[in-house]
Amino acid sequence: MISLTAGAGALDYLPCRYGRSRLVFRGPERDLSRPYVAMLGGTPTFGKYVARPYPDLVEQAIGHPVVNLGGLNAGPDFYLSDHAALDIAAGAKIAVVQITGAEVLSNPFYSVHGRRNDRFLAATPALRDLYPDVDFADIHYTRHLLQVLSRADSGRFQTVRQTLRESWLAKMRLLLSRLSGRSLLLWLASSAPPARAEDLQDDPLFIDRALLDALRPDVAALVEVVPSPRARVMGLLDKTFDETEAAQAACLPGSAAHAEVAAGLRPVIQQLW
């Protein structure tokens, strides 16, 4: 029995595993014996609180299997730490990789949980040397860690920010190099990629146009989707969640936004198929 504590009220994510992977994905399980599209990414790709996430909608539109490999709070390490899942992604004819933030990956300053990449595990000696005045004992999440470091010293924090950006670029290049088929990048955010990403409230964190441009030689296309005003308003109404998760649900795209993502991906995938 596979359990998935996604906390979305009555919504059934039909959790499944593929092969020997330790990771739990949203089902139902897809047939991998014929050509398929793989969707990699974080919580929006998984489709938390949404009955039909954009991988399902793309599958319906193109008529080919789409394997939802999205993980809750996942980043590149989610796949790079699980060879079986990476093999499934590599076996896809086309792989769509949602851009996730630079905070959800292990780097020279700290390590993250292999399956829940938003969980801070430990500070490295390099971070302890840079911030000898910070107590890391009660920090459990990466975003909280960065908030603490920024408040402690904004000057030293710029070193952390740049290191995270460099680590993100290196790991994204490594992930893309492991994908055998054609790869697409998906930007899904409340605004277009900024010229410079510095605000800790931004999502995906610290990712800007320069980093995306650096990855362009490694992919067939970059698809940018910024949900419309209508989709944002509908996002308050078209998700299924428990009252205790209202704050978290408000930060995630709803069904209308997922439909816009699918509409943006469909013609690009069909052209590459």
N, C-alpha and C positions, 0 to 999 in steps of 0.2 A: 504494500500500500504506500503510495506517495502522497504526502501531505504538503499543502502550501498555505501558509498562514498569511494570506494577502489581505484579509480583513475587509472585504468588500461586500458585506451583507450577504445577500442571497446569490450573488454572482458566482457562477461556477467556472473556474479557469481550466478545468479538465487537465490537471497537471500530468506531465508525462516526462519520461527520459528517453534518450536515443542511445542505443548501443551501450557502451561501457561508461558513458559520461556520468559524472557525479552530479551534474547540474539538473535542476528541474525547470522545464519549460512549459509554456502555455500550450495546451492541446486544442483539439484532439491531435494525436500523433499523425504526421504526414508520411506518405509513401516516398521513400528515398530511392526506389528502384528505377525511377524514370526522371528525366531532367527536371530540376526544381530551382526555385529562387530561395536564397537564405536571407533572412532579415536579422541583422545583429544590432544591438543597441541596449539602452537602459529601460527605465520604467515606462516611458511613452511607447517604445516598441513592443514591450510586453503587453501594453494596453490595460494597465490597472484602472479599474472602475469603469471600463468601457466594454459593452457587450460584444461589439465587433470592431476590433482594432484594425489599423490600416493594413497589416499583413493579410488578414482575411479578405479585406475589400479588394486588395490588389489581386489576390488569388482568383476571386470571382471575376474580375475584369479581364485578366489575361488568359484564363483557362488552363493554367499550369500550377502545379503544387507550389505553395509558398510556405516554407518552414519558419515558424516564428521562434528565433533563438534569442529573443530579448530577455534580459534578466533584470530583476528589481535592483535599482541603484548600481547597475553594472557599468564598467568601463573596459578598456582593453584587457586588463588583467583577468577579467572574467573568462575570456577565451584563451588567452595565452597560458593560463594555469591549468587548463583542462584539454588535454590532447585529443580526446574523443570528440568533444564539441567542435574543436578547431578543424578536425578532419571532416566533420559534417559540413561546416561552413566552406571548407576548401573544395568539397565535392559539388557545390552548387554551380550551375551554369552562370548565374549572376548572383552576386552578393551585395546587399544594401547595408551600409554601415552608418548608423545614426551617430552623429557627432555628440560625444559626451564630454563632461568637463575635465579639466586638468587635475582636479583634486582627488578623483576616484581612481588612483593608481599608485602603486608603490614607487618610490623615487629615492634619491640620495638622502632625503630628510626624514621620511617615515614610511612605514609599511601598512598595507591595508589588508583586510580579510579577502581571501581568494574568491569567495562566492558573493559576499555582500561588500562591494568595493567602497561603500561610503563609511565603513567601520574602520576607525583608526586603531591599529594594533600596538605600534611602538614607535618611539622616536629613535632615530639613529644617533650615534655619537656626534655626527656632523651637526645635527639640529640641536643637541644638548650643548655643544660648544658655542653655537651661534646664539642660543637663548639660554644661558646658564641661570637666568632669573625666572624661568617659567617652570611651573610644576605640572607635569603631564599626567599625573595619577588619575585625575577625575575627568579626563577628556576621552570620549568614546567615538566621536564622529569627526570626519575630516573637515567638514565645514566649520564646526565649532573650533577645531584646532586652529584653522586659519584665522578665524575671528580673534582668538586669543593672541596669536602671534602678531597680527596687525595692530591690535590695541597696545601690545607691549612695546613695539618699536616699529614705526612705519618705514624707517630707513632700512633696517635689517630685513624687513618683510619683502622688500623688492628683490632681494637675493633669493628668497623662497619662491616668490612668484615666477621669476625667470627660470629657476631650476625646474619647477613644475611644468612650465611651458616646453622646455627642452625635453623633459622626460616624456611628456605627452606626444610630442612630435616623433620621437624615437620609437615609442611603443606603437603608435599608429602605423608608422612605416613598417615595423616588424609584422604587425597584424595583417596589413594589406599584402605584404610579400608572401604570406602563407596562403592566401586565397588564390586558388587555381583559375577560377573563372574571371569574368569581367566584374569589376567592382564599381559601386556608386557610393558617393558620400551623401548623406541626408542631413541638412541643417534644418532643425525644427526648433524654433524659438519664438519669443514674443516680438522680436525685431530682427532685422537683417544683421549679418555679421558686422561688428563695429570695426573701426579703424584701429582702435586700441582698447583692449579689454582689461580693465583694472578693478572695477567695482565688485565687491564680494557678493552683491545681490544678483549679479548677472548669472545667467544660465544658458548655455554651458559656460562654466567658469573659466576665465582667462583665455578663451578661444576667440581669435579675431581673424580678420581678413588675411593678414600676413601668414598665419599658420595654415589656413585653408589653401592659400595659393601655393604654399610649400608642398602640399600633398597632391596638387593637381596632376603632376606627371605620373602619379601612381594609380590614378583612377580614370575610368571612362567618362565620368560626369560628376558634377556637384549639383544636387537638386536642393534648392532653398525654398522652404515653406514657412511663411509667417501667417499664422491663423488670422482670418479676417475678423473685423469687429463683430460680425454676426456670430461667427464660430466662438468667439470669446464670451459673448453674452449667453449663447446656448450652452456653453461649458458649465454654467451654473445649474443647468437643468437636465442635461443628457448623460449623466454618470450615475452609477449605482454604488452607494457607499453607506457605511454605518455612520450614525451621527457623530461618533467619537473621532471619525477620520475626516471630518468636513474640512479642516484646515489643510490637510495634506491633499485632499481631492481637489481643492480649489487651485492648486498649483500645477495641475496636470491637464493635458488637453482632453476635451470631451469628444463625443461621437462626431459632431460637426467638423471639428478640427481634424480628426482622423480621416474623414471623407475627403477633406482638402489635401491631406498628405497623399492619399491614394490617387487622387486626380493628378497630382504633380508627378508621382512616380510612374504611373501607368504608361504614358507615351514613351518615356525614356527606356523603360524595361522592354516594351514591345519592339522598339527600334533596335535594341541590342540583342534580342532573342535570336 
